[in-house]
Amino acid sequence: MDGIARIDTVAAYFEVWLDPELFPVPKMKVKVLDRANNDFLAVPNLHRWNPASGSPECLSGLGDSIQSALEDLLKHYVADAREQRPDSGYQENDFVWSASEDF
């Protein structure tokens, strides 16, 4: 199609309830896209702020199914949060939300 680079299908939305011992917010949303190259991409609407880079850590998950992309994202998301957790724990301002129009 002229002027269009790619069309992805939104395959699923999930509401993921987070561990209150680790995260300062109760839940996030995950959108899974069925991409034109026949794989799946899972993206959260909540991102950990990286003070060193001054930008959010935008993690995602890939897979050959909706479930595998979701699991890939969540595995890396929780591992990253545990690895980067401040000694005093996270505060809400340690995270940023995606724009509402993206979800």
Biopython code that builds the backbone (N, CA, C, O; Angstrom):
import numpy as np
from Bio.PDB.StructureBuilder import StructureBuilder

atoms = [
    (1, "MET", "N", (0.850, -1.157, 0.000)),
    (1, "MET", "CA", (0.000, 0.000, 0.000)),
    (1, "MET", "C", (0.910, 1.238, 0.000)),
    (1, "MET", "O", (1.831, 1.341, 0.811)),
    (2, "ASP", "N", (0.650, 2.136, -0.881)),
    (2, "ASP", "CA", (1.476, 3.322, -1.028)),
    (2, "ASP", "C", (1.440, 4.175, 0.242)),
    (2, "ASP", "O", (0.371, 4.518, 0.748)),
    (3, "GLY", "N", (2.618, 4.505, 0.740)),
    (3, "GLY", "CA", (2.729, 5.359, 1.913)),
    (3, "GLY", "C", (2.609, 4.635, 3.244)),
    (3, "GLY", "O", (2.730, 5.266, 4.294)),
    (4, "ILE", "N", (2.374, 3.332, 3.229)),
    (4, "ILE", "CA", (2.247, 2.541, 4.455)),
    (4, "ILE", "C", (3.423, 1.576, 4.522)),
    (4, "ILE", "O", (3.661, 0.813, 3.586)),
    (5, "ALA", "N", (4.149, 1.609, 5.619)),
    (5, "ALA", "CA", (5.311, 0.735, 5.773)),
    (5, "ALA", "C", (4.925, -0.652, 6.280)),
    (5, "ALA", "O", (5.501, -1.652, 5.852)),
    (6, "ARG", "N", (3.946, -0.716, 7.195)),
    (6, "ARG", "CA", (3.594, -2.009, 7.782)),
    (6, "ARG", "C", (2.292, -1.862, 8.553)),
    (6, "ARG", "O", (1.989, -0.789, 9.073)),
    (7, "ILE", "N", (1.535, -2.926, 8.626)),
    (7, "ILE", "CA", (0.321, -2.958, 9.441)),
    (7, "ILE", "C", (0.439, -4.143, 10.393)),
    (7, "ILE", "O", (0.597, -5.284, 9.959)),
    (8, "ASP", "N", (0.364, -3.867, 11.681)),
    (8, "ASP", "CA", (0.372, -4.904, 12.701)),
    (8, "ASP", "C", (-1.029, -5.011, 13.292)),
    (8, "ASP", "O", (-1.757, -4.021, 13.365)),
    (9, "THR", "N", (-1.398, -6.203, 13.709)),
    (9, "THR", "CA", (-2.692, -6.447, 14.332)),
    (9, "THR", "C", (-2.518, -6.525, 15.843)),
    (9, "THR", "O", (-1.605, -7.192, 16.330)),
    (10, "VAL", "N", (-3.387, -5.849, 16.585)),
    (10, "VAL", "CA", (-3.386, -6.017, 18.034)),
    (10, "VAL", "C", (-4.060, -7.359, 18.309)),
    (10, "VAL", "O", (-5.264, -7.522, 18.107)),
    (11, "ALA", "N", (-3.258, -8.313, 18.773)),
    (11, "ALA", "CA", (-3.751, -9.674, 18.969)),
    (11, "ALA", "C", (-4.377, -9.874, 20.343)),
    (11, "ALA", "O", (-5.297, -10.678, 20.497)),
    (12, "ALA", "N", (-3.878, -9.141, 21.351)),
    (12, "ALA", "CA", (-4.391, -9.333, 22.711)),
    (12, "ALA", "C", (-3.995, -8.169, 23.603)),
    (12, "ALA", "O", (-2.997, -7.486, 23.373)),
    (13, "TYR", "N", (-4.808, -7.971, 24.622)),
    (13, "TYR", "CA", (-4.494, -7.055, 25.718)),
    (13, "TYR", "C", (-4.566, -7.863, 27.004)),
    (13, "TYR", "O", (-5.419, -8.739, 27.147)),
    (14, "PHE", "N", (-3.677, -7.569, 27.933)),
    (14, "PHE", "CA", (-3.682, -8.228, 29.234)),
    (14, "PHE", "C", (-3.574, -7.181, 30.329)),
    (14, "PHE", "O", (-2.895, -6.168, 30.164)),
    (15, "GLU", "N", (-4.240, -7.424, 31.439)),
    (15, "GLU", "CA", (-4.026, -6.654, 32.654)),
    (15, "GLU", "C", (-3.199, -7.541, 33.567)),
    (15, "GLU", "O", (-3.637, -8.622, 33.959)),
    (16, "VAL", "N", (-2.004, -7.083, 33.903)),
    (16, "VAL", "CA", (-1.056, -7.871, 34.683)),
    (16, "VAL", "C", (-0.956, -7.267, 36.079)),
    (16, "VAL", "O", (-0.548, -6.117, 36.244)),
    (17, "TRP", "N", (-1.330, -8.049, 37.070)),
    (17, "TRP", "CA", (-1.272, -7.598, 38.462)),
    (17, "TRP", "C", (0.131, -7.858, 38.986)),
    (17, "TRP", "O", (0.643, -8.974, 38.897)),
    (18, "LEU", "N", (0.746, -6.817, 39.534)),
    (18, "LEU", "CA", (2.147, -6.859, 39.931)),
    (18, "LEU", "C", (2.308, -7.168, 41.418)),
    (18, "LEU", "O", (1.426, -6.884, 42.228)),
    (19, "ASP", "N", (3.446, -7.752, 41.754)),
    (19, "ASP", "CA", (3.784, -8.088, 43.133)),
    (19, "ASP", "C", (4.001, -6.795, 43.930)),
    (19, "ASP", "O", (4.916, -6.033, 43.619)),
    (20, "PRO", "N", (3.181, -6.537, 44.945)),
    (20, "PRO", "CA", (3.322, -5.285, 45.703)),
    (20, "PRO", "C", (4.614, -5.209, 46.517)),
    (20, "PRO", "O", (5.002, -4.127, 46.957)),
    (21, "GLU", "N", (5.276, -6.333, 46.719)),
    (21, "GLU", "CA", (6.566, -6.325, 47.419)),
    (21, "GLU", "C", (7.664, -5.749, 46.525)),
    (21, "GLU", "O", (8.687, -5.279, 47.023)),
    (22, "LEU", "N", (7.454, -5.782, 45.208)),
    (22, "LEU", "CA", (8.463, -5.328, 44.256)),
    (22, "LEU", "C", (8.082, -4.022, 43.566)),
    (22, "LEU", "O", (8.926, -3.148, 43.371)),
    (23, "PHE", "N", (6.808, -3.892, 43.198)),
    (23, "PHE", "CA", (6.371, -2.744, 42.394)),
    (23, "PHE", "C", (5.491, -1.787, 43.201)),
    (23, "PHE", "O", (4.723, -2.226, 44.057)),
    (24, "PRO", "N", (5.598, -0.481, 42.934)),
    (24, "PRO", "CA", (4.813, 0.503, 43.682)),
    (24, "PRO", "C", (3.406, 0.741, 43.131)),
    (24, "PRO", "O", (2.638, 1.509, 43.711)),
    (25, "VAL", "N", (3.068, 0.102, 42.035)),
    (25, "VAL", "CA", (1.732, 0.234, 41.439)),
    (25, "VAL", "C", (1.115, -1.157, 41.341)),
    (25, "VAL", "O", (1.844, -2.140, 41.205)),
    (26, "PRO", "N", (-0.205, -1.262, 41.406)),
    (26, "PRO", "CA", (-0.831, -2.582, 41.456)),
    (26, "PRO", "C", (-0.860, -3.349, 40.140)),
    (26, "PRO", "O", (-0.788, -4.578, 40.143)),
    (27, "LYS", "N", (-0.966, -2.640, 39.010)),
    (27, "LYS", "CA", (-1.061, -3.383, 37.760)),
    (27, "LYS", "C", (-0.578, -2.546, 36.591)),
    (27, "LYS", "O", (-0.431, -1.327, 36.674)),
    (28, "MET", "N", (-0.337, -3.258, 35.495)),
    (28, "MET", "CA", (0.015, -2.616, 34.233)),
    (28, "MET", "C", (-0.744, -3.339, 33.132)),
    (28, "MET", "O", (-1.299, -4.417, 33.347)),
    (29, "LYS", "N", (-0.761, -2.741, 31.965)),
    (29, "LYS", "CA", (-1.365, -3.373, 30.799)),
    (29, "LYS", "C", (-0.257, -3.820, 29.860)),
    (29, "LYS", "O", (0.807, -3.206, 29.786)),
    (30, "VAL", "N", (-0.532, -4.901, 29.148)),
    (30, "VAL", "CA", (0.384, -5.400, 28.126)),
    (30, "VAL", "C", (-0.405, -5.556, 26.837)),
    (30, "VAL", "O", (-1.487, -6.143, 26.819)),
    (31, "LYS", "N", (0.150, -5.026, 25.773)),
    (31, "LYS", "CA", (-0.442, -5.163, 24.441)),
    (31, "LYS", "C", (0.443, -6.115, 23.647)),
    (31, "LYS", "O", (1.666, -5.971, 23.635)),
    (32, "VAL", "N", (-0.180, -7.090, 22.984)),
    (32, "VAL", "CA", (0.566, -8.027, 22.145)),
    (32, "VAL", "C", (0.171, -7.793, 20.695)),
    (32, "VAL", "O", (-1.005, -7.848, 20.333)),
    (33, "LEU", "N", (1.183, -7.532, 19.876)),
    (33, "LEU", "CA", (0.975, -7.293, 18.449)),
    (33, "LEU", "C", (1.351, -8.522, 17.643)),
    (33, "LEU", "O", (2.381, -9.149, 17.891)),
    (34, "ASP", "N", (0.508, -8.863, 16.677)),
    (34, "ASP", "CA", (0.823, -9.879, 15.671)),
    (34, "ASP", "C", (1.445, -9.097, 14.525)),
    (34, "ASP", "O", (0.755, -8.396, 13.785)),
    (35, "ARG", "N", (2.757, -9.227, 14.392)),
    (35, "ARG", "CA", (3.469, -8.390, 13.433)),
    (35, "ARG", "C", (3.434, -8.993, 12.034)),
    (35, "ARG", "O", (3.183, -10.185, 11.857)),
    (36, "ALA", "N", (3.689, -8.156, 11.062)),
    (36, "ALA", "CA", (3.602, -8.541, 9.654)),
    (36, "ALA", "C", (4.555, -9.679, 9.303)),
    (36, "ALA", "O", (4.312, -10.413, 8.345)),
    (37, "ASN", "N", (5.646, -9.836, 10.072)),
    (37, "ASN", "CA", (6.589, -10.922, 9.785)),
    (37, "ASN", "C", (6.241, -12.203, 10.551)),
    (37, "ASN", "O", (7.083, -13.086, 10.710)),
    (38, "ASN", "N", (4.998, -12.294, 11.022)),
    (38, "ASN", "CA", (4.445, -13.495, 11.648)),
    (38, "ASN", "C", (5.096, -13.881, 12.969)),
    (38, "ASN", "O", (5.208, -15.067, 13.281)),
    (39, "ASP", "N", (5.525, -12.895, 13.745)),
    (39, "ASP", "CA", (5.887, -13.149, 15.122)),
    (39, "ASP", "C", (5.078, -12.197, 15.996)),
    (39, "ASP", "O", (4.339, -11.352, 15.490)),
    (40, "PHE", "N", (5.219, -12.337, 17.289)),
    (40, "PHE", "CA", (4.429, -11.550, 18.225)),
    (40, "PHE", "C", (5.347, -10.701, 19.092)),
    (40, "PHE", "O", (6.426, -11.137, 19.494)),
    (41, "LEU", "N", (4.901, -9.488, 19.372)),
    (41, "LEU", "CA", (5.641, -8.530, 20.183)),
    (41, "LEU", "C", (4.748, -8.086, 21.337)),
    (41, "LEU", "O", (3.637, -7.604, 21.117)),
    (42, "ALA", "N", (5.236, -8.249, 22.571)),
    (42, "ALA", "CA", (4.492, -7.828, 23.764)),
    (42, "ALA", "C", (5.151, -6.588, 24.346)),
    (42, "ALA", "O", (6.364, -6.565, 24.559)),
    (43, "VAL", "N", (4.346, -5.548, 24.605)),
    (43, "VAL", "CA", (4.867, -4.296, 25.161)),
    (43, "VAL", "C", (4.009, -3.860, 26.351)),
    (43, "VAL", "O", (2.781, -3.913, 26.285)),
    (44, "PRO", "N", (4.658, -3.427, 27.444)),
    (44, "PRO", "CA", (3.912, -2.961, 28.612)),
    (44, "PRO", "C", (3.611, -1.470, 28.519)),
    (44, "PRO", "O", (4.212, -0.751, 27.721)),
    (45, "ASN", "N", (2.679, -1.019, 29.338)),
    (45, "ASN", "CA", (2.406, 0.420, 29.389)),
    (45, "ASN", "C", (3.087, 1.085, 30.585)),
    (45, "ASN", "O", (2.847, 2.261, 30.862)),
    (46, "LEU", "N", (3.930, 0.341, 31.288)),
    (46, "LEU", "CA", (4.653, 0.851, 32.449)),
    (46, "LEU", "C", (6.135, 0.551, 32.263)),
    (46, "LEU", "O", (6.518, -0.591, 32.007)),
    (47, "HIS", "N", (6.965, 1.582, 32.394)),
    (47, "HIS", "CA", (8.400, 1.442, 32.133)),
    (47, "HIS", "C", (9.198, 1.968, 33.319)),
    (47, "HIS", "O", (8.856, 2.990, 33.914)),
    (48, "ARG", "N", (10.274, 1.245, 33.651)),
    (48, "ARG", "CA", (11.161, 1.687, 34.730)),
    (48, "ARG", "C", (12.015, 2.844, 34.225)),
    (48, "ARG", "O", (12.599, 2.767, 33.144)),
    (49, "TRP", "N", (12.086, 3.913, 35.010)),
    (49, "TRP", "CA", (12.905, 5.069, 34.668)),
    (49, "TRP", "C", (14.363, 4.744, 34.975)),
    (49, "TRP", "O", (14.683, 4.274, 36.067)),
    (50, "ASN", "N", (15.244, 4.995, 34.007)),
    (50, "ASN", "CA", (16.668, 4.774, 34.199)),
    (50, "ASN", "C", (17.328, 6.124, 34.475)),
    (50, "ASN", "O", (17.496, 6.922, 33.553)),
    (51, "PRO", "N", (17.705, 6.395, 35.733)),
    (51, "PRO", "CA", (18.283, 7.701, 36.043)),
    (51, "PRO", "C", (19.633, 7.934, 35.365)),
    (51, "PRO", "O", (20.000, 9.079, 35.102)),
    (52, "ALA", "N", (20.373, 6.866, 35.080)),
    (52, "ALA", "CA", (21.682, 7.013, 34.434)),
    (52, "ALA", "C", (21.542, 7.542, 33.011)),
    (52, "ALA", "O", (22.314, 8.402, 32.586)),
    (53, "SER", "N", (20.561, 7.029, 32.277)),
    (53, "SER", "CA", (20.377, 7.462, 30.887)),
    (53, "SER", "C", (19.396, 8.627, 30.775)),
    (53, "SER", "O", (19.368, 9.322, 29.759)),
    (54, "GLY", "N", (18.593, 8.840, 31.818)),
    (54, "GLY", "CA", (17.590, 9.899, 31.773)),
    (54, "GLY", "C", (16.410, 9.569, 30.881)),
    (54, "GLY", "O", (15.744, 10.465, 30.364)),
    (55, "SER", "N", (16.150, 8.269, 30.698)),
    (55, "SER", "CA", (15.033, 7.846, 29.857)),
    (55, "SER", "C", (14.461, 6.535, 30.389)),
    (55, "SER", "O", (15.107, 5.846, 31.179)),
    (56, "PRO", "N", (13.249, 6.191, 29.956)),
    (56, "PRO", "CA", (12.653, 4.937, 30.420)),
    (56, "PRO", "C", (13.297, 3.726, 29.756)),
    (56, "PRO", "O", (13.767, 3.795, 28.620)),
    (57, "GLU", "N", (13.308, 2.621, 30.487)),
    (57, "GLU", "CA", (13.743, 1.337, 29.936)),
    (57, "GLU", "C", (12.524, 0.713, 29.265)),
    (57, "GLU", "O", (11.600, 0.261, 29.941)),
    (58, "CYS", "N", (12.527, 0.689, 27.961)),
    (58, "CYS", "CA", (11.379, 0.175, 27.212)),
    (58, "CYS", "C", (11.633, -1.276, 26.833)),
    (58, "CYS", "O", (12.167, -1.568, 25.764)),
    (59, "LEU", "N", (11.243, -2.176, 27.723)),
    (59, "LEU", "CA", (11.419, -3.604, 27.493)),
    (59, "LEU", "C", (10.260, -4.136, 26.664)),
    (59, "LEU", "O", (9.170, -3.564, 26.658)),
    (60, "SER", "N", (10.509, -5.234, 25.965)),
    (60, "SER", "CA", (9.457, -5.901, 25.198)),
    (60, "SER", "C", (9.751, -7.390, 25.186)),
    (60, "SER", "O", (10.834, -7.824, 25.576)),
    (61, "GLY", "N", (8.782, -8.162, 24.738)),
    (61, "GLY", "CA", (8.950, -9.602, 24.624)),
    (61, "GLY", "C", (8.616, -10.054, 23.221)),
    (61, "GLY", "O", (7.725, -9.506, 22.571)),
    (62, "LEU", "N", (9.338, -11.057, 22.760)),
    (62, "LEU", "CA", (9.103, -11.626, 21.434)),
    (62, "LEU", "C", (8.759, -13.099, 21.562)),
    (62, "LEU", "O", (9.189, -13.770, 22.500)),
    (63, "GLY", "N", (7.979, -13.594, 20.610)),
    (63, "GLY", "CA", (7.658, -15.009, 20.599)),
    (63, "GLY", "C", (6.930, -15.404, 19.341)),
    (63, "GLY", "O", (6.560, -14.565, 18.520)),
    (64, "ASP", "N", (6.730, -16.710, 19.205)),
    (64, "ASP", "CA", (6.015, -17.210, 18.033)),
    (64, "ASP", "C", (4.530, -17.415, 18.319)),
    (64, "ASP", "O", (3.790, -17.935, 17.484)),
    (65, "SER", "N", (4.103, -16.995, 19.522)),
    (65, "SER", "CA", (2.685, -17.030, 19.889)),
    (65, "SER", "C", (2.416, -15.878, 20.857)),
    (65, "SER", "O", (3.345, -15.269, 21.388)),
    (66, "ILE", "N", (1.156, -15.595, 21.074)),
    (66, "ILE", "CA", (0.782, -14.550, 22.032)),
    (66, "ILE", "C", (1.352, -14.881, 23.403)),
    (66, "ILE", "O", (1.972, -14.034, 24.046)),
    (67, "GLN", "N", (1.144, -16.107, 23.845)),
    (67, "GLN", "CA", (1.583, -16.520, 25.179)),
    (67, "GLN", "C", (3.097, -16.467, 25.328)),
    (67, "GLN", "O", (3.595, -16.026, 26.364)),
    (68, "SER", "N", (3.837, -16.907, 24.317)),
    (68, "SER", "CA", (5.300, -16.905, 24.441)),
    (68, "SER", "C", (5.859, -15.486, 24.449)),
    (68, "SER", "O", (6.846, -15.222, 25.136)),
    (69, "ALA", "N", (5.254, -14.574, 23.704)),
    (69, "ALA", "CA", (5.698, -13.175, 23.730)),
    (69, "ALA", "C", (5.399, -12.550, 25.093)),
    (69, "ALA", "O", (6.231, -11.825, 25.639)),
    (70, "LEU", "N", (4.221, -12.827, 25.639)),
    (70, "LEU", "CA", (3.850, -12.317, 26.960)),
    (70, "LEU", "C", (4.812, -12.845, 28.024)),
    (70, "LEU", "O", (5.308, -12.077, 28.848)),
    (71, "GLU", "N", (5.074, -14.137, 28.009)),
    (71, "GLU", "CA", (5.973, -14.735, 28.995)),
    (71, "GLU", "C", (7.389, -14.193, 28.863)),
    (71, "GLU", "O", (8.056, -13.962, 29.872)),
    (72, "ASP", "N", (7.859, -13.985, 27.635)),
    (72, "ASP", "CA", (9.195, -13.434, 27.410)),
    (72, "ASP", "C", (9.296, -12.035, 28.014)),
    (72, "ASP", "O", (10.273, -11.716, 28.691)),
    (73, "LEU", "N", (8.293, -11.207, 27.768)),
    (73, "LEU", "CA", (8.279, -9.860, 28.343)),
    (73, "LEU", "C", (8.289, -9.917, 29.865)),
    (73, "LEU", "O", (9.126, -9.275, 30.501)),
    (74, "LEU", "N", (7.378, -10.672, 30.453)),
    (74, "LEU", "CA", (7.238, -10.670, 31.908)),
    (74, "LEU", "C", (8.478, -11.216, 32.604)),
    (74, "LEU", "O", (8.861, -10.719, 33.663)),
    (75, "LYS", "N", (9.102, -12.223, 32.027)),
    (75, "LYS", "CA", (10.332, -12.779, 32.593)),
    (75, "LYS", "C", (11.423, -11.707, 32.640)),
    (75, "LYS", "O", (12.076, -11.532, 33.669)),
    (76, "HIS", "N", (11.622, -10.995, 31.537)),
    (76, "HIS", "CA", (12.651, -9.953, 31.488)),
    (76, "HIS", "C", (12.265, -8.734, 32.334)),
    (76, "HIS", "O", (13.124, -8.101, 32.947)),
    (77, "TYR", "N", (10.990, -8.416, 32.362)),
    (77, "TYR", "CA", (10.498, -7.249, 33.105)),
    (77, "TYR", "C", (10.758, -7.412, 34.605)),
    (77, "TYR", "O", (11.285, -6.507, 35.253)),
    (78, "VAL", "N", (10.388, -8.563, 35.143)),
    (78, "VAL", "CA", (10.578, -8.814, 36.572)),
    (78, "VAL", "C", (12.067, -8.935, 36.899)),
    (78, "VAL", "O", (12.516, -8.412, 37.919)),
    (79, "ALA", "N", (12.835, -9.615, 36.050)),
    (79, "ALA", "CA", (14.277, -9.746, 36.286)),
    (79, "ALA", "C", (14.948, -8.376, 36.304)),
    (79, "ALA", "O", (15.792, -8.109, 37.160)),
    (80, "ASP", "N", (14.580, -7.511, 35.370)),
    (80, "ASP", "CA", (15.143, -6.160, 35.321)),
    (80, "ASP", "C", (14.764, -5.375, 36.577)),
    (80, "ASP", "O", (15.607, -4.698, 37.165)),
    (81, "ALA", "N", (13.510, -5.464, 36.984)),
    (81, "ALA", "CA", (13.055, -4.740, 38.178)),
    (81, "ALA", "C", (13.805, -5.211, 39.417)),
    (81, "ALA", "O", (14.181, -4.396, 40.259)),
    (82, "ARG", "N", (14.023, -6.503, 39.538)),
    (82, "ARG", "CA", (14.757, -7.027, 40.702)),
    (82, "ARG", "C", (16.223, -6.589, 40.673)),
    (82, "ARG", "O", (16.784, -6.202, 41.699)),
    (83, "GLU", "N", (16.822, -6.652, 39.512)),
    (83, "GLU", "CA", (18.238, -6.300, 39.375)),
    (83, "GLU", "C", (18.494, -4.823, 39.661)),
    (83, "GLU", "O", (19.519, -4.476, 40.248)),
    (84, "GLN", "N", (17.586, -3.963, 39.257)),
    (84, "GLN", "CA", (17.785, -2.516, 39.374)),
    (84, "GLN", "C", (17.122, -1.898, 40.608)),
    (84, "GLN", "O", (17.192, -0.685, 40.809)),
    (85, "ARG", "N", (16.494, -2.710, 41.414)),
    (85, "ARG", "CA", (15.726, -2.200, 42.562)),
    (85, "ARG", "C", (16.613, -1.435, 43.540)),
    (85, "ARG", "O", (17.640, -1.951, 43.981)),
    (86, "PRO", "N", (16.225, -0.216, 43.878)),
    (86, "PRO", "CA", (16.979, 0.542, 44.886)),
    (86, "PRO", "C", (16.873, -0.142, 46.257)),
    (86, "PRO", "O", (15.910, -0.862, 46.522)),
    (87, "ASP", "N", (17.851, 0.083, 47.109)),
    (87, "ASP", "CA", (17.841, -0.522, 48.446)),
    (87, "ASP", "C", (16.577, -0.177, 49.219)),
    (87, "ASP", "O", (16.072, -0.993, 49.990)),
    (88, "SER", "N", (16.072, 1.024, 49.014)),
    (88, "SER", "CA", (14.866, 1.461, 49.725)),
    (88, "SER", "C", (13.573, 1.040, 49.022)),
    (88, "SER", "O", (12.482, 1.374, 49.483)),
    (89, "GLY", "N", (13.690, 0.312, 47.916)),
    (89, "GLY", "CA", (12.517, -0.098, 47.146)),
    (89, "GLY", "C", (12.117, 0.970, 46.145)),
    (89, "GLY", "O", (12.625, 2.091, 46.174)),
    (90, "TYR", "N", (11.210, 0.611, 45.268)),
    (90, "TYR", "CA", (10.746, 1.539, 44.237)),
    (90, "TYR", "C", (9.678, 2.487, 44.775)),
    (90, "TYR", "O", (8.922, 2.154, 45.687)),
    (91, "GLN", "N", (9.640, 3.669, 44.185)),
    (91, "GLN", "CA", (8.577, 4.640, 44.393)),
    (91, "GLN", "C", (7.855, 4.798, 43.054)),
    (91, "GLN", "O", (8.385, 4.409, 42.014)),
    (92, "GLU", "N", (6.665, 5.358, 43.076)),
    (92, "GLU", "CA", (5.925, 5.535, 41.819)),
    (92, "GLU", "C", (6.704, 6.341, 40.796)),
    (92, "GLU", "O", (6.597, 6.075, 39.599)),
    (93, "ASN", "N", (7.486, 7.323, 41.236)),
    (93, "ASN", "CA", (8.225, 8.145, 40.276)),
    (93, "ASN", "C", (9.437, 7.431, 39.677)),
    (93, "ASN", "O", (10.151, 8.014, 38.862)),
    (94, "ASP", "N", (9.676, 6.185, 40.066)),
    (94, "ASP", "CA", (10.713, 5.370, 39.428)),
    (94, "ASP", "C", (10.191, 4.727, 38.147)),
    (94, "ASP", "O", (10.934, 4.038, 37.447)),
    (95, "PHE", "N", (8.916, 4.953, 37.841)),
    (95, "PHE", "CA", (8.283, 4.374, 36.654)),
    (95, "PHE", "C", (7.562, 5.462, 35.876)),
    (95, "PHE", "O", (7.135, 6.469, 36.441)),
    (96, "VAL", "N", (7.433, 5.247, 34.583)),
    (96, "VAL", "CA", (6.670, 6.163, 33.728)),
    (96, "VAL", "C", (5.669, 5.343, 32.918)),
    (96, "VAL", "O", (5.922, 4.190, 32.568)),
    (97, "TRP", "N", (4.539, 5.962, 32.634)),
    (97, "TRP", "CA", (3.474, 5.317, 31.871)),
    (97, "TRP", "C", (3.603, 5.658, 30.394)),
    (97, "TRP", "O", (4.037, 6.753, 30.037)),
    (98, "SER", "N", (3.228, 4.726, 29.547)),
    (98, "SER", "CA", (3.118, 5.006, 28.114)),
    (98, "SER", "C", (1.984, 5.994, 27.891)),
    (98, "SER", "O", (1.108, 6.148, 28.741)),
    (99, "ALA", "N", (2.006, 6.649, 26.763)),
    (99, "ALA", "CA", (0.910, 7.548, 26.399)),
    (99, "ALA", "C", (-0.381, 6.738, 26.291)),
    (99, "ALA", "O", (-0.377, 5.620, 25.776)),
    (100, "SER", "N", (-1.470, 7.300, 26.774)),
    (100, "SER", "CA", (-2.743, 6.570, 26.786)),
    (100, "SER", "C", (-3.194, 6.167, 25.386)),
    (100, "SER", "O", (-3.846, 5.135, 25.226)),
    (101, "GLU", "N", (-2.862, 6.955, 24.378)),
    (101, "GLU", "CA", (-3.275, 6.597, 23.016)),
    (101, "GLU", "C", (-2.533, 5.373, 22.473)),
    (101, "GLU", "O", (-2.940, 4.802, 21.462)),
    (102, "ASP", "N", (-1.447, 4.966, 23.138)),
    (102, "ASP", "CA", (-0.731, 3.758, 22.730)),
    (102, "ASP", "C", (-1.403, 2.502, 23.261)),
    (102, "ASP", "O", (-1.067, 1.392, 22.847)),
    (103, "PHE", "N", (-2.356, 2.673, 24.180)),
    (103, "PHE", "CA", (-3.038, 1.532, 24.763)),
    (103, "PHE", "C", (-4.524, 1.747, 24.735)),
    (103, "PHE", "O", (-5.281, 0.887, 25.187)),
]
sb = StructureBuilder()
sb.init_structure("model")
sb.init_model(0)
sb.init_chain("A")
sb.init_seg("    ")
for serial, (resi, resn, name, xyz) in enumerate(atoms, 1):
    if name == "N":
        sb.init_residue(resn, " ", resi, " ")
    sb.init_atom(name, np.array(xyz, "f"), 0.0, 1.0, " ", f" {name:<3s}", serial, name[0])
structure = sb.get_structure()
